[in-house]
Amino acid sequence: MNNLENDPFVEEIFKLAQTEEVERMAKECIEEFKRNYKPIEIKKAEIFNVLNASYIAKRFFGKSRNWLYQKLNHNIKNGKEAKFTAEEYLKLKEAIETIAEELQTLAEDM
């Protein structure tokens, strides 16, 4: 059995992980994400003519329909504008993609 704790290669990896270079690379990745992040600009009337807000909010977020509407409409909540975090935005994107795939499968099976 190989003992990785004393392996020089593993030790070198741990040293590299603590360097400023890795930190710089991580910050660059975060900045790249921020540059490419596009806040959602969907009016509820457009998307929810087709999709059920209650279903999406509950299935994918474990939240209420009102929570989703507040985020979509940028309502003021506790003195701050309600908007999606980057993680929530990606989760909504994935939810819509999942529903699209499920609808495509349903259509193909008909």
ROKOLLO-227366 format. One record per residue: residue number from 1; residue in one letter; x, y, z of N, C-alpha, C in turn. Coordinates in steps of 0.05 Angstrom, whole numbers. Atoms other than C-alpha are relative to their C-alpha. Example, Ala and Ser with C-alpha at 12.3 -4.5 7.8 and 13.67 -1.06 7.14 Angstrom:
<rs>
{pos:1	code:A	n.xx:18	n.yy:-24	n.zz:0	ca.xx:246	ca.yy:-90	ca.zz:156	c.xx:18	c.yy:24	c.zz:0}
{pos:2	code:S	n.xx:-16	n.yy:-24	n.zz:-1	ca.xx:273	ca.yy:-21	ca.zz:143	c.xx:-15	c.yy:22	c.zz:14}
</rs>
This chain:
<rs>
{pos:1	code:M	n.xx:17	n.yy:-23	n.zz:0	ca.xx:0	ca.yy:0	ca.zz:0	c.xx:18	c.yy:25	c.zz:0}
{pos:2	code:N	n.xx:-17	n.yy:-24	n.zz:3	ca.xx:29	ca.yy:68	ca.zz:-20	c.xx:-9	c.yy:20	c.zz:21}
{pos:3	code:N	n.xx:5	n.yy:-20	n.zz:-20	ca.xx:35	ca.yy:118	ca.zz:37	c.xx:4	c.yy:28	c.zz:-13}
{pos:4	code:L	n.xx:-2	n.yy:-25	n.zz:14	ca.xx:20	ca.yy:185	ca.zz:3	c.xx:9	c.yy:23	c.zz:17}
{pos:5	code:E	n.xx:-8	n.yy:-22	n.zz:-18	ca.xx:34	ca.yy:227	ca.zz:65	c.xx:30	c.yy:7	c.zz:-3}
{pos:6	code:N	n.xx:-28	n.yy:-5	n.zz:2	ca.xx:109	ca.yy:220	ca.zz:54	c.xx:10	c.yy:1	c.zz:-28}
{pos:7	code:D	n.xx:-7	n.yy:-1	n.zz:28	ca.xx:108	ca.yy:222	ca.zz:-21	c.xx:10	c.yy:28	c.zz:-8}
{pos:8	code:P	n.xx:-10	n.yy:-26	n.zz:7	ca.xx:152	ca.yy:279	ca.zz:-47	c.xx:-17	c.yy:15	c.zz:-20}
{pos:9	code:F	n.xx:18	n.yy:-13	n.zz:20	ca.xx:105	ca.yy:292	ca.zz:-105	c.xx:-24	c.yy:13	c.zz:13}
{pos:10	code:V	n.xx:23	n.yy:-10	n.zz:-15	ca.xx:46	ca.yy:300	ca.zz:-58	c.xx:8	c.yy:24	c.zz:17}
{pos:11	code:E	n.xx:-9	n.yy:-22	n.zz:-16	ca.xx:86	ca.yy:345	ca.zz:-13	c.xx:4	c.yy:25	c.zz:-17}
{pos:12	code:E	n.xx:-5	n.yy:-23	n.zz:19	ca.xx:105	ca.yy:389	ca.zz:-73	c.xx:-27	c.yy:12	c.zz:-8}
{pos:13	code:I	n.xx:27	n.yy:-10	n.zz:8	ca.xx:31	ca.yy:394	ca.zz:-93	c.xx:-11	c.yy:17	c.zz:23}
{pos:14	code:F	n.xx:10	n.yy:-16	n.zz:-23	ca.xx:13	ca.yy:418	ca.zz:-23	c.xx:15	c.yy:26	c.zz:3}
{pos:15	code:K	n.xx:-15	n.yy:-25	n.zz:-1	ca.xx:69	ca.yy:469	ca.zz:-25	c.xx:-10	c.yy:20	c.zz:-21}
{pos:16	code:L	n.xx:10	n.yy:-17	n.zz:22	ca.xx:44	ca.yy:495	ca.zz:-92	c.xx:-27	c.yy:11	c.zz:6}
{pos:17	code:A	n.xx:27	n.yy:-9	n.zz:-6	ca.xx:-27	ca.yy:500	ca.zz:-67	c.xx:0	c.yy:23	c.zz:19}
{pos:18	code:Q	n.xx:-1	n.yy:-21	n.zz:-19	ca.xx:-4	ca.yy:549	ca.zz:-15	c.xx:14	c.yy:25	c.zz:-11}
{pos:19	code:T	n.xx:-15	n.yy:-22	n.zz:12	ca.xx:32	ca.yy:596	ca.zz:-63	c.xx:-18	c.yy:22	c.zz:-9}
{pos:20	code:E	n.xx:14	n.yy:-23	n.zz:9	ca.xx:12	ca.yy:664	ca.zz:-85	c.xx:-10	c.yy:-4	c.zz:-29}
{pos:21	code:E	n.xx:8	n.yy:6	n.zz:28	ca.xx:9	ca.yy:638	ca.zz:-157	c.xx:-27	c.yy:-13	c.zz:-1}
{pos:22	code:V	n.xx:26	n.yy:13	n.zz:0	ca.xx:-49	ca.yy:592	ca.zz:-141	c.xx:-22	c.yy:20	c.zz:8}
{pos:23	code:E	n.xx:19	n.yy:-20	n.zz:-8	ca.xx:-84	ca.yy:648	ca.zz:-105	c.xx:-6	c.yy:19	c.zz:-23}
{pos:24	code:R	n.xx:4	n.yy:-18	n.zz:23	ca.xx:-74	ca.yy:694	ca.zz:-165	c.xx:-17	c.yy:-14	c.zz:-22}
{pos:25	code:M	n.xx:16	n.yy:15	n.zz:20	ca.xx:-101	ca.yy:640	ca.zz:-212	c.xx:-29	c.yy:-2	c.zz:8}
{pos:26	code:A	n.xx:27	n.yy:2	n.zz:-10	ca.xx:-162	ca.yy:631	ca.zz:-168	c.xx:-15	c.yy:27	c.zz:-4}
{pos:27	code:K	n.xx:12	n.yy:-26	n.zz:3	ca.xx:-175	ca.yy:706	ca.zz:-168	c.xx:-6	c.yy:6	c.zz:-29}
{pos:28	code:E	n.xx:5	n.yy:-4	n.zz:28	ca.xx:-168	ca.yy:708	ca.zz:-244	c.xx:-25	c.yy:-16	c.zz:-9}
{pos:29	code:C	n.xx:24	n.yy:16	n.zz:7	ca.xx:-220	ca.yy:652	ca.zz:-250	c.xx:-25	c.yy:14	c.zz:10}
{pos:30	code:I	n.xx:24	n.yy:-14	n.zz:-11	ca.xx:-268	ca.yy:690	ca.zz:-205	c.xx:-6	c.yy:25	c.zz:-17}
{pos:31	code:E	n.xx:4	n.yy:-24	n.zz:16	ca.xx:-258	ca.yy:754	ca.zz:-245	c.xx:-11	c.yy:-7	c.zz:-28}
{pos:32	code:E	n.xx:10	n.yy:9	n.zz:26	ca.xx:-269	ca.yy:717	ca.zz:-310	c.xx:-30	c.yy:-7	c.zz:2}
{pos:33	code:F	n.xx:28	n.yy:7	n.zz:-4	ca.xx:-334	ca.yy:689	ca.zz:-283	c.xx:-17	c.yy:25	c.zz:3}
{pos:34	code:K	n.xx:15	n.yy:-25	n.zz:-4	ca.xx:-357	ca.yy:758	ca.zz:-261	c.xx:-3	c.yy:15	c.zz:-26}
{pos:35	code:R	n.xx:2	n.yy:-14	n.zz:26	ca.xx:-342	ca.yy:787	ca.zz:-330	c.xx:-21	c.yy:-14	c.zz:-18}
{pos:36	code:N	n.xx:18	n.yy:14	n.zz:18	ca.xx:-383	ca.yy:733	ca.zz:-364	c.xx:-28	c.yy:-4	c.zz:12}
{pos:37	code:Y	n.xx:26	n.yy:3	n.zz:-14	ca.xx:-440	ca.yy:731	ca.zz:-312	c.xx:-19	c.yy:21	c.zz:-11}
{pos:38	code:K	n.xx:21	n.yy:-18	n.zz:10	ca.xx:-503	ca.yy:760	ca.zz:-342	c.xx:-24	c.yy:-2	c.zz:19}
{pos:39	code:P	n.xx:24	n.yy:2	n.zz:-17	ca.xx:-558	ca.yy:777	ca.zz:-293	c.xx:-25	c.yy:-6	c.zz:-16}
{pos:40	code:I	n.xx:24	n.yy:9	n.zz:15	ca.xx:-624	ca.yy:747	ca.zz:-313	c.xx:-19	c.yy:24	c.zz:-3}
{pos:41	code:E	n.xx:18	n.yy:-22	n.zz:7	ca.xx:-670	ca.yy:797	ca.zz:-347	c.xx:-25	c.yy:-12	c.zz:-13}
{pos:42	code:I	n.xx:24	n.yy:13	n.zz:10	ca.xx:-732	ca.yy:755	ca.zz:-356	c.xx:-25	c.yy:11	c.zz:14}
{pos:43	code:K	n.xx:25	n.yy:-9	n.zz:-13	ca.xx:-801	ca.yy:783	ca.zz:-344	c.xx:-17	c.yy:-25	c.zz:5}
{pos:44	code:K	n.xx:14	n.yy:25	n.zz:-7	ca.xx:-844	ca.yy:732	ca.zz:-308	c.xx:-22	c.yy:-7	c.zz:-20}
{pos:45	code:A	n.xx:21	n.yy:5	n.zz:20	ca.xx:-899	ca.yy:740	ca.zz:-360	c.xx:10	c.yy:-15	c.zz:-24}
{pos:46	code:E	n.xx:-11	n.yy:13	n.zz:23	ca.xx:-853	ca.yy:716	ca.zz:-414	c.xx:6	c.yy:-29	c.zz:5}
{pos:47	code:I	n.xx:-9	n.yy:28	n.zz:-5	ca.xx:-824	ca.yy:654	ca.zz:-382	c.xx:-22	c.yy:-17	c.zz:13}
{pos:48	code:F	n.xx:20	n.yy:15	n.zz:-14	ca.xx:-883	ca.yy:634	ca.zz:-339	c.xx:-26	c.yy:-4	c.zz:-15}
{pos:49	code:N	n.xx:22	n.yy:8	n.zz:18	ca.xx:-931	ca.yy:631	ca.zz:-397	c.xx:3	c.yy:-30	c.zz:-7}
{pos:50	code:V	n.xx:-6	n.yy:28	n.zz:7	ca.xx:-897	ca.yy:564	ca.zz:-408	c.xx:7	c.yy:-17	c.zz:24}
{pos:51	code:L	n.xx:-10	n.yy:15	n.zz:-23	ca.xx:-864	ca.yy:544	ca.zz:-343	c.xx:-15	c.yy:7	c.zz:26}
{pos:52	code:N	n.xx:14	n.yy:-4	n.zz:-25	ca.xx:-895	ca.yy:536	ca.zz:-274	c.xx:20	c.yy:9	c.zz:21}
{pos:53	code:A	n.xx:-19	n.yy:-12	n.zz:-19	ca.xx:-860	ca.yy:581	ca.zz:-224	c.xx:1	c.yy:-16	c.zz:26}
{pos:54	code:S	n.xx:1	n.yy:15	n.zz:-25	ca.xx:-884	ca.yy:542	ca.zz:-163	c.xx:16	c.yy:-26	c.zz:-2}
{pos:55	code:Y	n.xx:-14	n.yy:25	n.zz:4	ca.xx:-857	ca.yy:477	ca.zz:-192	c.xx:31	c.yy:4	c.zz:-1}
{pos:56	code:I	n.xx:-28	n.yy:-6	n.zz:2	ca.xx:-789	ca.yy:507	ca.zz:-209	c.xx:12	c.yy:8	c.zz:27}
{pos:57	code:A	n.xx:-10	n.yy:-10	n.zz:-26	ca.xx:-781	ca.yy:543	ca.zz:-143	c.xx:2	c.yy:-23	c.zz:20}
{pos:58	code:K	n.xx:0	n.yy:22	n.zz:-19	ca.xx:-799	ca.yy:480	ca.zz:-103	c.xx:20	c.yy:-22	c.zz:-8}
{pos:59	code:R	n.xx:-17	n.yy:22	n.zz:9	ca.xx:-764	ca.yy:427	ca.zz:-145	c.xx:30	c.yy:7	c.zz:1}
{pos:60	code:F	n.xx:-29	n.yy:-6	n.zz:4	ca.xx:-698	ca.yy:463	ca.zz:-158	c.xx:12	c.yy:17	c.zz:23}
{pos:61	code:F	n.xx:-11	n.yy:-18	n.zz:-20	ca.xx:-692	ca.yy:512	ca.zz:-100	c.xx:-10	c.yy:-6	c.zz:28}
{pos:62	code:G	n.xx:12	n.yy:5	n.zz:-26	ca.xx:-736	ca.yy:485	ca.zz:-44	c.xx:-12	c.yy:25	c.zz:11}
{pos:63	code:K	n.xx:11	n.yy:-26	n.zz:-8	ca.xx:-768	ca.yy:554	ca.zz:-42	c.xx:-29	c.yy:3	c.zz:-11}
{pos:64	code:S	n.xx:27	n.yy:-5	n.zz:9	ca.xx:-836	ca.yy:585	ca.zz:-55	c.xx:0	c.yy:15	c.zz:-27}
{pos:65	code:R	n.xx:3	n.yy:-15	n.zz:25	ca.xx:-863	ca.yy:615	ca.zz:-119	c.xx:5	c.yy:30	c.zz:4}
{pos:66	code:N	n.xx:-4	n.yy:-29	n.zz:-6	ca.xx:-862	ca.yy:684	ca.zz:-86	c.xx:30	c.yy:6	c.zz:1}
{pos:67	code:W	n.xx:-29	n.yy:-4	n.zz:-1	ca.xx:-787	ca.yy:676	ca.zz:-73	c.xx:11	c.yy:4	c.zz:-28}
{pos:68	code:L	n.xx:-10	n.yy:-1	n.zz:27	ca.xx:-775	ca.yy:663	ca.zz:-146	c.xx:-9	c.yy:26	c.zz:-14}
{pos:69	code:Y	n.xx:11	n.yy:-25	n.zz:12	ca.xx:-820	ca.yy:721	ca.zz:-169	c.xx:16	c.yy:24	c.zz:10}
{pos:70	code:Q	n.xx:-15	n.yy:-23	n.zz:-11	ca.xx:-783	ca.yy:769	ca.zz:-122	c.xx:27	c.yy:2	c.zz:-13}
{pos:71	code:K	n.xx:-26	n.yy:0	n.zz:14	ca.xx:-717	ca.yy:749	ca.zz:-153	c.xx:-2	c.yy:9	c.zz:-29}
{pos:72	code:L	n.xx:3	n.yy:-6	n.zz:28	ca.xx:-742	ca.yy:753	ca.zz:-224	c.xx:-7	c.yy:30	c.zz:-5}
{pos:73	code:N	n.xx:10	n.yy:-27	n.zz:3	ca.xx:-775	ca.yy:821	ca.zz:-213	c.xx:18	c.yy:21	c.zz:14}
{pos:74	code:H	n.xx:-18	n.yy:-18	n.zz:-15	ca.xx:-718	ca.yy:850	ca.zz:-170	c.xx:-15	c.yy:17	c.zz:20}
{pos:75	code:N	n.xx:15	n.yy:-14	n.zz:-21	ca.xx:-767	ca.yy:868	ca.zz:-115	c.xx:18	c.yy:9	c.zz:22}
{pos:76	code:I	n.xx:-15	n.yy:-9	n.zz:-24	ca.xx:-743	ca.yy:906	ca.zz:-54	c.xx:-9	c.yy:-18	c.zz:23}
{pos:77	code:K	n.xx:5	n.yy:17	n.zz:-22	ca.xx:-738	ca.yy:858	ca.zz:4	c.xx:19	c.yy:7	c.zz:23}
{pos:78	code:N	n.xx:-17	n.yy:-8	n.zz:-23	ca.xx:-712	ca.yy:880	ca.zz:73	c.xx:18	c.yy:23	c.zz:-8}
{pos:79	code:G	n.xx:-15	n.yy:-24	n.zz:7	ca.xx:-689	ca.yy:945	ca.zz:41	c.xx:21	c.yy:-4	c.zz:-22}
{pos:80	code:K	n.xx:-20	n.yy:6	n.zz:21	ca.xx:-647	ca.yy:910	ca.zz:-13	c.xx:-15	c.yy:-12	c.zz:-24}
{pos:81	code:E	n.xx:11	n.yy:11	n.zz:24	ca.xx:-661	ca.yy:891	ca.zz:-84	c.xx:4	c.yy:-30	c.zz:0}
{pos:82	code:A	n.xx:-2	n.yy:29	n.zz:1	ca.xx:-677	ca.yy:817	ca.zz:-90	c.xx:10	c.yy:-7	c.zz:-28}
{pos:83	code:K	n.xx:-11	n.yy:10	n.zz:26	ca.xx:-634	ca.yy:787	ca.zz:-145	c.xx:14	c.yy:-26	c.zz:4}
{pos:84	code:F	n.xx:-13	n.yy:26	n.zz:-1	ca.xx:-603	ca.yy:721	ca.zz:-161	c.xx:30	c.yy:3	c.zz:6}
{pos:85	code:T	n.xx:-29	n.yy:2	n.zz:-3	ca.xx:-534	ca.yy:705	ca.zz:-134	c.xx:10	c.yy:-15	c.zz:-24}
{pos:86	code:A	n.xx:-12	n.yy:14	n.zz:23	ca.xx:-486	ca.yy:676	ca.zz:-185	c.xx:-8	c.yy:-30	c.zz:2}
{pos:87	code:E	n.xx:7	n.yy:29	n.zz:-4	ca.xx:-500	ca.yy:606	ca.zz:-156	c.xx:-29	c.yy:-5	c.zz:-7}
{pos:88	code:E	n.xx:29	n.yy:3	n.zz:6	ca.xx:-576	ca.yy:616	ca.zz:-160	c.xx:-5	c.yy:3	c.zz:-30}
{pos:89	code:Y	n.xx:3	n.yy:-4	n.zz:29	ca.xx:-570	ca.yy:642	ca.zz:-231	c.xx:7	c.yy:-25	c.zz:-15}
{pos:90	code:L	n.xx:-8	n.yy:24	n.zz:13	ca.xx:-532	ca.yy:581	ca.zz:-252	c.xx:-19	c.yy:-23	c.zz:5}
{pos:91	code:K	n.xx:20	n.yy:21	n.zz:-6	ca.xx:-581	ca.yy:536	ca.zz:-216	c.xx:-25	c.yy:3	c.zz:-16}
{pos:92	code:L	n.xx:23	n.yy:-5	n.zz:16	ca.xx:-639	ca.yy:569	ca.zz:-252	c.xx:5	c.yy:-8	c.zz:-29}
{pos:93	code:K	n.xx:-8	n.yy:7	n.zz:27	ca.xx:-603	ca.yy:561	ca.zz:-318	c.xx:-1	c.yy:-30	c.zz:-3}
{pos:94	code:E	n.xx:0	n.yy:29	n.zz:1	ca.xx:-592	ca.yy:487	ca.zz:-303	c.xx:-28	c.yy:-11	c.zz:2}
{pos:95	code:A	n.xx:28	n.yy:10	n.zz:-3	ca.xx:-665	ca.yy:479	ca.zz:-281	c.xx:-14	c.yy:3	c.zz:-27}
{pos:96	code:I	n.xx:14	n.yy:-4	n.zz:26	ca.xx:-690	ca.yy:508	ca.zz:-347	c.xx:11	c.yy:-20	c.zz:-21}
{pos:97	code:E	n.xx:-12	n.yy:20	n.zz:19	ca.xx:-641	ca.yy:464	ca.zz:-386	c.xx:-11	c.yy:-28	c.zz:6}
{pos:98	code:T	n.xx:11	n.yy:26	n.zz:-8	ca.xx:-665	ca.yy:403	ca.zz:-347	c.xx:-28	c.yy:-3	c.zz:-10}
{pos:99	code:I	n.xx:28	n.yy:1	n.zz:10	ca.xx:-738	ca.yy:419	ca.zz:-362	c.xx:-1	c.yy:-2	c.zz:-30}
{pos:100	code:A	n.xx:-1	n.yy:1	n.zz:29	ca.xx:-720	ca.yy:430	ca.zz:-435	c.xx:7	c.yy:-28	c.zz:-9}
{pos:101	code:E	n.xx:-7	n.yy:27	n.zz:7	ca.xx:-687	ca.yy:362	ca.zz:-438	c.xx:-23	c.yy:-19	c.zz:5}
{pos:102	code:E	n.xx:22	n.yy:17	n.zz:-7	ca.xx:-746	ca.yy:329	ca.zz:-404	c.xx:-23	c.yy:3	c.zz:-20}
{pos:103	code:L	n.xx:20	n.yy:-5	n.zz:20	ca.xx:-794	ca.yy:362	ca.zz:-453	c.xx:8	c.yy:-12	c.zz:-27}
{pos:104	code:Q	n.xx:-10	n.yy:11	n.zz:25	ca.xx:-751	ca.yy:341	ca.zz:-512	c.xx:-3	c.yy:-31	c.zz:1}
{pos:105	code:T	n.xx:4	n.yy:29	n.zz:-3	ca.xx:-751	ca.yy:269	ca.zz:-487	c.xx:-29	c.yy:-8	c.zz:-2}
{pos:106	code:L	n.xx:29	n.yy:5	n.zz:1	ca.xx:-826	ca.yy:271	ca.zz:-477	c.xx:-10	c.yy:2	c.zz:-29}
{pos:107	code:A	n.xx:9	n.yy:-3	n.zz:28	ca.xx:-836	ca.yy:297	ca.zz:-548	c.xx:10	c.yy:-23	c.zz:-18}
{pos:108	code:E	n.xx:-11	n.yy:21	n.zz:16	ca.xx:-790	ca.yy:244	ca.zz:-578	c.xx:-15	c.yy:-27	c.zz:6}
{pos:109	code:D	n.xx:13	n.yy:25	n.zz:-7	ca.xx:-828	ca.yy:189	ca.zz:-541	c.xx:-29	c.yy:-2	c.zz:-9}
{pos:110	code:M	n.xx:28	n.yy:-1	n.zz:8	ca.xx:-895	ca.yy:210	ca.zz:-569	c.xx:-4	c.yy:-12	c.zz:-28}
</rs>
